[in-house]
Amino acid sequence: MAAPEEPELSQAQTEKLLQFQDLTGLESMDQCRRTLEQHNWNIEAAVQDRLNEQEGVPSVFNPPPSRPLQVNTADHRVYSYIVSRPQPRGLLGWSYYLIMLPFRFTYYTLLDIFRLALRFIRPDPRGRVTDPVGDVVSFIHSFEEKYGQAHPVFYQGTYSQALNDAKRELRYLLVYLHGDDHQDTDEFCRSTLCTEEVITFLNTRMLFWACSTSKPEGYRVSQALRENTYPFLAMIMLKDRKMTVVGRLEGLIQPEDLINQLTFIMDANQTYLMSERLEREERNQTQVLRQQQDEAYLASLRADQEKERKKREEQEQKRQEEEKVRQSALAEERRRQTLEEEKERKSECLPPEPPADDPESVKIVFKLPNDTRVERRFLFGQSLTVIHDFLFSLKETPEKFQIVTNFPRRVLPCLPTEEQPNPPTLKEAGLSRSEVLFVQDLTDD
């Protein structure tokens, strides 16, 4: 039985599939598609879940039966630094701790029970992300209202966009998850995050993305990174062609300690980043070389095409010229043949030559342009057209000519005109019994 065919992807889904493969480095398109379908084609959540698996934390779609794996310093895949809360000191400190312990235990227990009951009654609204950019911008505004304008430059975009920019620019990305209700959040923001040395360090060394876990976008990232406590910081970079969490900092950390820990993480992974830069530079050089080769090939191709075009034009021009010569030769041949046929027709239509003793006969000697002489007799009563037809029928006579007398010099009107449609006879033209007439060539004219 044949397996059912998978439905075709839309253009938007295809773009998300290619973007997800580029961000995660997965080679299998089927695995990329299954992961995106599990996340309802939500690329941000899919990327985070993939990063979560790479980090060692189980996928949200494959939860373990027991407590999730806690990444710490013993795990060589991710550097983890957790700052524990200080223990009470002195009799007064322990007394305050023991007195507040039942109240604190009762408060957090009741709060957890209330949240659990509320989750059964009404689903967590943070589970549905509708405006991730709005969530980030809203957090930045609330942060500035509470802590002022002096803070590291927040990345104003979605978590996925921050990952894309960090990957494209080959920079470190520091992610900060803000727990609004945590007791150490306020002190961390005022005493650590907003100090001048931390601001300068973060602004010059990395991208900084932050969001509150009370916002859907921050909650989604929290579900992917699985923080244990707040404040929570995660260092992400491109490692082995994948965006990878390389460091986790949790707890109330001091400014100097924060800078030292981040510096340690960056130094430990600098070789990976340099390797990525060299690899990308090699790819860029290869791409530039390939582009130059393509441009050279296209230029050579265009030159060859131009040569071929000119060759075709020259061949076409030569063919047209040869065709023109051939047509001219054919036309000339047709004209010559038509002329010969006309000469033959004129010759056949000529009246017979009268005898020499005929009293009405006229002896005419014609001097042709080629200095040859032709002699023939005509009758006085015949039209001058007969003389013209006789000369026209001769092969030696030019195609166009006129007949001229010598003394006095005049042109005989042998052909009909509008003024004289009927040419005169030989007698009317004043010719004598013996004449010498000249044939004048008019072909050039």
PEDATA-V359424 format. One record per residue. N is the residue number from 1. PHI is phi in whole degrees, 0 to 359 (* if undefined). D_FIRST is the distance of its C-alpha to the first C-alpha in Angstrom with 2 decimals. Layout:
N;PHI;D_FIRST + N;PHI;D_FIRST
//
This chain:
1;*;0.00 + 2;289;3.77 + 3;289;6.50 + 4;295;9.12 + 5;287;12.06 + 6;287;15.26 + 7;297;18.16 + 8;292;20.83 + 9;273;23.95 + 10;283;27.34 + 11;297;30.30 + 12;296;31.84 + 13;292;28.73 + 14;297;28.46 + 15;298;32.17 + 16;296;31.79 + 17;298;28.92 + 18;292;31.18 + 19;293;34.19 + 20;295;32.49 + 21;296;31.41 + 22;293;35.01 + 23;286;36.56 + 24;264;34.53 + 25;78;33.99 + 26;291;30.32 + 27;271;28.63 + 28;279;24.97 + 29;292;24.22 + 30;295;21.12 + 31;294;23.50 + 32;299;26.05 + 33;293;23.72 + 34;298;22.62 + 35;297;26.32 + 36;294;27.43 + 37;294;24.87 + 38;297;26.18 + 39;263;29.64 + 40;57;28.78 + 41;62;29.50 + 42;271;33.01 + 43;292;33.83 + 44;297;37.07 + 45;294;35.53 + 46;295;32.61 + 47;297;35.18 + 48;296;37.33 + 49;295;34.57 + 50;294;33.69 + 51;299;37.41 + 52;298;37.58 + 53;294;35.01 + 54;296;36.89 + 55;289;40.08 + 56;113;38.86 + 57;271;38.52 + 58;299;35.15 + 59;292;32.92 + 60;292;33.52 + 61;267;29.82 + 62;226;30.09 + 63;291;33.56 + 64;282;35.01 + 65;290;36.30 + 66;247;39.81 + 67;297;42.07 + 68;301;40.58 + 69;298;41.64 + 70;266;45.06 + 71;276;45.68 + 72;220;49.25 + 73;291;51.43 + 74;283;49.93 + 75;273;46.63 + 76;283;47.08 + 77;280;44.32 + 78;225;46.28 + 79;281;50.02 + 80;236;50.94 + 81;228;54.43 + 82;245;55.21 + 83;261;58.70 + 84;280;59.62 + 85;290;62.12 + 86;296;65.68 + 87;284;67.01 + 88;299;70.11 + 89;239;73.42 + 90;77;76.63 + 91;295;77.62 + 92;293;77.30 + 93;294;73.82 + 94;293;72.54 + 95;297;74.33 + 96;296;72.65 + 97;294;69.26 + 98;290;69.68 + 99;292;71.02 + 100;278;68.16 + 101;302;65.40 + 102;297;65.07 + 103;295;65.16 + 104;294;62.58 + 105;298;60.31 + 106;296;60.68 + 107;297;60.07 + 108;290;56.86 + 109;294;55.58 + 110;298;56.26 + 111;294;54.80 + 112;293;51.52 + 113;296;51.41 + 114;296;52.12 + 115;294;49.40 + 116;295;46.86 + 117;296;47.87 + 118;295;47.84 + 119;292;44.29 + 120;287;43.14 + 121;284;45.17 + 122;224;44.35 + 123;301;41.68 + 124;297;43.21 + 125;295;43.85 + 126;286;43.64 + 127;288;39.89 + 128;244;39.50 + 129;267;40.84 + 130;249;41.92 + 131;219;44.76 + 132;296;44.61 + 133;293;47.47 + 134;298;49.54 + 135;296;49.07 + 136;293;50.39 + 137;295;53.29 + 138;297;54.21 + 139;296;54.40 + 140;299;56.60 + 141;297;58.98 + 142;293;59.30 + 143;296;59.84 + 144;292;62.62 + 145;295;64.24 + 146;268;64.48 + 147;243;65.12 + 148;95;66.52 + 149;275;65.72 + 150;277;66.27 + 151;200;62.82 + 152;300;60.34 + 153;289;58.63 + 154;280;55.48 + 155;286;52.43 + 156;266;52.01 + 157;184;48.29 + 158;288;45.01 + 159;297;43.99 + 160;296;41.20 + 161;296;43.81 + 162;297;46.11 + 163;298;43.44 + 164;299;42.85 + 165;294;46.60 + 166;296;47.19 + 167;289;44.49 + 168;293;45.79 + 169;270;49.42 + 170;54;48.79 + 171;237;50.76 + 172;285;50.64 + 173;240;49.42 + 174;258;51.15 + 175;255;49.48 + 176;242;51.74 + 177;258;50.48 + 178;263;53.33 + 179;267;53.61 + 180;300;55.98 + 181;267;56.85 + 182;282;57.27 + 183;289;60.85 + 184;264;60.83 + 185;297;59.37 + 186;297;62.68 + 187;293;64.60 + 188;298;61.93 + 189;294;61.97 + 190;282;65.75 + 191;267;66.76 + 192;238;64.00 + 193;294;61.73 + 194;262;64.57 + 195;280;67.02 + 196;296;68.21 + 197;292;67.14 + 198;291;63.56 + 199;301;63.37 + 200;296;64.64 + 201;296;62.31 + 202;292;59.13 + 203;293;60.04 + 204;261;60.74 + 205;243;58.02 + 206;195;54.71 + 207;274;52.84 + 208;231;53.26 + 209;244;50.79 + 210;216;51.58 + 211;196;50.53 + 212;277;51.24 + 213;288;48.66 + 214;280;49.78 + 215;266;48.14 + 216;305;44.38 + 217;293;44.15 + 218;293;46.18 + 219;295;44.30 + 220;296;40.96 + 221;295;42.43 + 222;298;43.93 + 223;295;40.56 + 224;280;39.29 + 225;275;42.39 + 226;54;43.08 + 227;289;46.84 + 228;261;48.88 + 229;206;52.12 + 230;240;54.04 + 231;296;55.24 + 232;233;52.07 + 233;230;51.77 + 234;230;48.88 + 235;262;49.31 + 236;235;46.31 + 237;207;46.21 + 238;277;44.02 + 239;226;43.42 + 240;54;41.17 + 241;66;39.92 + 242;226;38.83 + 243;286;40.84 + 244;232;41.85 + 245;283;44.11 + 246;250;46.87 + 247;199;49.40 + 248;229;49.85 + 249;239;53.28 + 250;228;53.75 + 251;105;56.90 + 252;281;60.32 + 253;257;61.01 + 254;277;64.32 + 255;305;64.73 + 256;295;65.86 + 257;296;63.24 + 258;298;60.51 + 259;297;61.66 + 260;296;61.90 + 261;294;58.42 + 262;295;56.84 + 263;297;58.86 + 264;297;57.69 + 265;297;54.01 + 266;294;54.57 + 267;295;56.49 + 268;293;53.88 + 269;248;51.13 + 270;298;53.28 + 271;296;52.05 + 272;295;48.44 + 273;293;49.64 + 274;295;51.81 + 275;297;48.93 + 276;296;46.79 + 277;296;49.75 + 278;296;50.26 + 279;295;46.60 + 280;294;46.57 + 281;296;49.86 + 282;296;48.45 + 283;296;45.43 + 284;295;47.87 + 285;296;50.10 + 286;297;47.18 + 287;294;46.14 + 288;296;49.77 + 289;298;50.08 + 290;295;46.92 + 291;295;48.21 + 292;297;51.58 + 293;296;49.98 + 294;296;47.97 + 295;294;51.17 + 296;296;53.09 + 297;296;50.44 + 298;295;50.49 + 299;296;54.30 + 300;296;54.34 + 301;296;51.84 + 302;296;53.99 + 303;296;57.07 + 304;297;55.50 + 305;296;54.38 + 306;293;57.92 + 307;298;59.42 + 308;296;57.15 + 309;296;58.05 + 310;297;61.75 + 311;297;61.39 + 312;296;59.75 + 313;296;62.48 + 314;296;65.18 + 315;296;63.67 + 316;293;63.41 + 317;297;66.96 + 318;296;68.19 + 319;297;66.41 + 320;296;67.94 + 321;295;71.35 + 322;297;71.05 + 323;295;69.92 + 324;296;72.84 + 325;296;75.25 + 326;297;73.79 + 327;296;74.07 + 328;296;77.61 + 329;295;78.50 + 330;296;77.08 + 331;297;78.98 + 332;295;82.12 + 333;296;81.68 + 334;296;81.20 + 335;296;84.21 + 336;295;86.29 + 337;295;85.29 + 338;298;86.06 + 339;295;89.39 + 340;296;90.26 + 341;297;89.37 + 342;293;91.54 + 343;298;94.38 + 344;297;94.13 + 345;296;94.14 + 346;297;97.19 + 347;296;98.93 + 348;292;98.40 + 349;273;99.76 + 350;293;102.94 + 351;291;106.20 + 352;295;108.15 + 353;288;110.59 + 354;289;114.19 + 355;291;116.92 + 356;291;119.25 + 357;271;122.30 + 358;288;120.73 + 359;295;122.94 + 360;265;119.93 + 361;275;117.92 + 362;233;117.13 + 363;265;116.48 + 364;236;114.04 + 365;255;113.14 + 366;256;109.88 + 367;260;109.39 + 368;277;105.64 + 369;299;104.08 + 370;271;103.60 + 371;71;107.40 + 372;272;107.17 + 373;244;109.50 + 374;228;108.72 + 375;237;111.39 + 376;200;111.18 + 377;257;113.41 + 378;227;112.67 + 379;258;114.64 + 380;300;116.31 + 381;279;114.68 + 382;279;111.15 + 383;287;108.97 + 384;300;108.24 + 385;298;104.59 + 386;295;105.43 + 387;298;106.55 + 388;297;103.31 + 389;295;101.19 + 390;298;103.13 + 391;295;102.59 + 392;298;98.91 + 393;285;98.35 + 394;283;99.64 + 395;290;97.15 + 396;283;99.44 + 397;282;99.56 + 398;296;97.25 + 399;294;94.64 + 400;240;96.61 + 401;202;100.37 + 402;221;103.59 + 403;257;107.01 + 404;235;109.98 + 405;275;113.70 + 406;269;115.87 + 407;230;119.21 + 408;287;118.75 + 409;284;115.19 + 410;206;112.96 + 411;265;109.47 + 412;282;109.47 + 413;280;107.27 + 414;276;105.39 + 415;249;102.26 + 416;292;102.14 + 417;229;101.80 + 418;294;101.71 + 419;286;105.43 + 420;222;106.26 + 421;295;103.70 + 422;246;106.05 + 423;301;107.27 + 424;288;111.01 + 425;280;112.46 + 426;295;114.04 + 427;292;117.46 + 428;295;116.51 + 429;283;115.12 + 430;83;118.62 + 431;277;117.81 + 432;264;120.69 + 433;290;120.73 + 434;223;119.69 + 435;225;117.29 + 436;240;115.31 + 437;243;112.12 + 438;251;109.67 + 439;263;105.92 + 440;256;104.39 + 441;285;100.73 + 442;246;98.71 + 443;297;95.26 + 444;296;95.01 + 445;292;96.26
//
